[in-house]
């Protein structure tokens, strides 16, 4: 009697737990659907036939067979989608390389050396975070022109690197701070000095920090819109987001929505892939920013 | 710098000075970039703001006239008002979504990692891409939202979401929440996870209900995190540009011109560079004030954990 009532209550509790679990995951699926659906709908719709581009994506998958018409029509804008993808990639990868190089050196300098005005200079770099770059675009435009870097992808890259510096230098200084001094001293006794010490011995130890800095540099440079819109003036130099303005404006008052879908796919997929592959390092950077 | 390394015979002081200069050498590239592409432009902006600065021709010193003009510029005032309105509404919307999400993904259950990742996905794509995506979804004839509502029989005719101020504003808010909520969620999650579970357990044993626990325990303990998330959301929203430029081109009757959008128009459409610089300084001042308030808020959070 007693025993059966106990098992009954246990059964009831198990059923209740199961129901709570189901409700939890039903909610979870609904949430996931909301956040995933826009990507899925766009990606699937971009493979419909060109004749369907004007029609709403109902159903949101290519019901009449897969076609690359949307990507072909995207290619007719600007200097062709390959050129603009190449521009975006070039700027993003150059931003990554330069940001890593400059912030590793600066992080090492701030972490290991003492020099006059050290704290003032560090605060100066971090303080640029407070100032929105949107407010200094005109002088940037003029300064780049004076340097002969107006309408140049390299000039844009330098601006992007500068925008990445506060976060990156902060990250790299902390990464070097976390390396025990003993390792450095041991290497010094073995005859490694300065740059050799930095590259041979310390670099592998701060690699996770470098990965974090690189991911943020890539995503921010790849996605940036306003500075590229302002600083690039000739068609063949446009990065993808600026090219998409021509697509968005349309021709003769008609927007080719197929090309918009294809463009969104081309712009978002690299970000999603990079994030999913290197999520751990991305989250580390986010946490470091949130906690500090 | 060349030559043999510092030998033992080298006096201590000289050696230290050498190492001092070496430190400066390491940070030199970073400093050069920050000075050329940040400090100089900021100073230059201040200098320009005191001039009548046409695109062509020589600038003329006019003192603080640009600033006086700003106070009487009805369109700037309305841009400020719109930006404030947007910032308040979008911040409330983001928190209303992100807080429940953070509580949702804090539990240790199966698939919770997948949920976190999926919710976070829109954060890593650009705001420009997200705006483009949603301007298509919201399109009246070729999009998804309107036609889908019609197909479900919820409306008679597909609504043109971007045609009126209210529906366009609502669409942009939904887009931004979709794009940003995951970010705020992760920030809030770090705060939630920092609360010792013994505390909530003790409160539960003392008979505090779940709402009571949330209000009297969770919220006060998360002050610092909430302040941080709030500041990031507010500063980001004040600088909003992409979504208005791409989705509504300034909106029905030019009612969606944000401050950054207005500054953009002044310099790259009207070529009013001196006035633009004064507007930029105003924007810069607003953000610096917010950052200072932020530091205050965070410090207050430290005193009373």
Interface residues (C-beta under 8 A of the other chain):
Chain A: X21 X24 X25 X27 X28 X31 X32 X34 X35 X36 X38 X39 X41 X42 X53 X54 X55 X56 X57 X58 X60 X101 X102 X103 X105 X106 X108 X109 X110 X112 X113 X114 X115 X116 X118 X121 X124 X125 X128 X130 X131 X132 X133 X134 X135 X136 X137 X138 X139 X140 X142 X143 X158 X159 X161 X162 X165 X169 X193 X194 X219 X222 X223 X224 X225 X226 X230 X241 X244 X245 X248 X255 X257 X260 X261 X263 X264 X267 X268 X271 X272 X274 X275 X276 X279 X282 X283 X286 X287 X290 X291
Chain B: X5 X19 X20 X21 X22 X23 X24 X25 X26 X27 X29 X30 X31 X33 X34 X36 X37 X38 X39 X40 X41 X42 X44 X45 X48 X101 X104 X107 X109 X111 X114 X115 X117 X118 X119 X120 X121 X122 X124 X125 X126 X127 X128 X129 X132 X133 X134 X135 X136 X137 X139 X141 X142 X143 X144 X146 X147 X148 X151 X158 X178 X182 X183 X186 X187 X190 X225 X228 X235 X239 X241 X242 X246 X260 X263 X264 X267 X268 X273 X276 X277 X280 X281 X283 X284 X287 X288 X291
